[in-house]
Amino acid sequence: MREMSGLSRRVLVLLLLLFALPSCASDNLSSNVPSRIKSVGTTNEALAVRTMDQIIAAQEQFFNRQSPYARRFHELVYEHLLPGKPAIDDTGYVFTVHAGEHYDYAGTYFVMATPVFSQTAKHFFRDPFTKKIHVEDGKQADGSSPELQR
C-alpha cells in the first residue's frame, strides 16, 4: 500500500478538522445542523419527548450530585449522565438546555426542542417553574403554551 505524502496527510487532517470542529463549537445544537442529513429529514415527536425526558432526568441527577444544574450538554455528557448530545439525525429536533444564570431562572433550567425539518411540527418547552413540558404546533412553545398530555 502506498504511503501518503506529507501534503496529502496535511490536507486530510485539515479536512477532518473542518468537519469535526463545528460540532464541538457550541452547546446550542441549532448551529450544528449537519450538511449530510439523511435524504429527507423528518421529525419524530415521540422520540423528541423521550429525549427531553432523558435530559430532564440527567439534569436532576447532576443537581443531586453537585448542584446547581448543568449549564450545557457537555457537562451532562462529561458526568456520564447522557451518552452525547442528542442527534438531529435521530429526532429531527434541535435540543437546547440552559441553566438559570439570569435571576428569573436562578437555581433551575429549561429545555427546548425545536423541529428542524418542518414548519408545522410540534415545539416543546420544559418550564423551569412548573417542571412540565409544554407544546405548540408550528411555533415556539413557552410556559404559557398548553401542557403536553401523556
Helices and strands as residue ranges (DSSP letters): H 6-24, G 29-32, H 45-66, H 73-78, H 88-91, E 93-99, G 103-105, E 109-115, E 122-126, E 133-137
